[in-house]
Amino acid sequence: MARRAGVSQAEAADELDRMVRQILSDLRAGKDAALPGLGKFTQGPNGRVAFQRDEGGPRG
């Protein structure tokens, strides 16, 4: 990931950590957390988190 982005491993790790914290913050606030081009995390009324893949997103 770091090599592809042209950043150091530490910078890539910091960015990944920031993204995970933002996803958790959004979910705790009752919001969906989108990953553009991939899908989104949603939290149900029972607190369970689910991932909904974008229809046009990459397959793998």
N, C-alpha and C positions, 0 to 999 in steps of 0.2 A: 504494500500500500504506500509506504513512504517513498520507495523508489519511483513508482508510477506518478506520484504527486510532485516529485522533485523536492522533497523536504526530508529532514532528518527523522530517524525513528522516534526520537523524543517528541518532535513536533507532531508527527502522525499520531502518537499515543495520546498527546494532549488534546488533539482535535477529536479523536474517537471518544475520549473521556467526556469532553464537552457535549458531544452529541448524545451520549447515553444519559448524562445528567439532564439535558433538555427534554429528552423523551420521558424520563421518569417524572420530571416536574410537570409536564403537560398532562400526563396520565393522572397524577395526584390531584390536579386542578379540574379533572373531569373532561379534559379535552382529548381529541384524537392527536396522535403524534405521527406525522407524515414523513416518509422517506421517499422523496421525489424519484419517480421512475421505478420504484420497487413496490410500494404499498403503504399501509399505515397500521399502527398499533391502536387498538381501541380497548376500552375497559368496560366490561358489562356491569350491571347492577350488583352482581355478586362479588365484584372485585377482581374477577378473572380477566386476564389480559389475552387478547387474540390478535393475530396478524392477518390482515386482509391484503393479499397480493393484488397489485394493479394488473388489469387484464392485459395491457400492452407491455408489461415489464419483462425483463429478461427471464429466460427459463434456464434451469440448471439442476 
